[in-house]
């Protein structure tokens, strides 16, 4: 696994977390004001799903790295 690929994924996860928090705040703000929060809620779910996909990608990379180390084929 290349370090830069892992860093890219970590950055994407962090980016999604920020967007989820912003969207969550917007949902709460809209609900407090009695406004429609549907769009903000949809955006929040979209970013949550994207974050989960990035986290799954990170897990796959880490598992592949562990498999390479165990198998002794760490040449990439």
N, C-alpha and C positions, 0 to 999 in steps of 0.2 A: 504494500500500500504506500502510495506516495504521500508524504506529509502535506503537500499543498492540496491534495484532494480532500484529505481529512479536515484541513483548515477551512476549505471552501464549504464543506458540509456544516461544520460548527458555526461558521458565519451565517449560513442560511437558517439554521435552527434559531440562533439568536435573533436574527431579523424577523422571523415568524413570531417568536415570543413577543417582541415589541409590538407587532401589528395586532396580535391577539389581545394584548393588554389595552391597546388604544381602542380597539373595537369593543371590548368589554366595557370600557369606560363610557363609550358613546351609547351603547345599549342601555346602561344604567342611567345615564343622563336623560336620554329620550324617554325612558319609562317613568322617571321621576316627574318629568314635565307633561306626562300624558300623551306623548307623541308616539307615532308609529316607529317601532324599533326593528321592524322586519328586515330592512336592508342591512342595517348594522349587524344584526344577529346572523344573517346569511354570510356576511363578510367575515365575521368572527369564526364561524364554522369552517369556512373555506381555508382561513389561515391555520386553524387547528388541524385540519386534515393535511395541509401542506407540511406543517411542522411534524406531524406523525410520519409522513412519508420520508422526510429528511432524517428523522431519528431512526427509522427502519433501515435506511441506506447506511447510516453510520454503523448500526449494529452488524449489517452484512459485511461491511469493510473490516470491522474489528474481528469478526469471526473468521474471515478469510485470512487476516494477518495471523491470528492464533493458529489456524490450520497450517499455514506456511511454516511457522516456527516449529510446530510439532512434527511436521513431515520433513523438515530440513530443507525445504525448497524455497528459501527466502530470497531468491535472486529475481528481483523484478525491477 
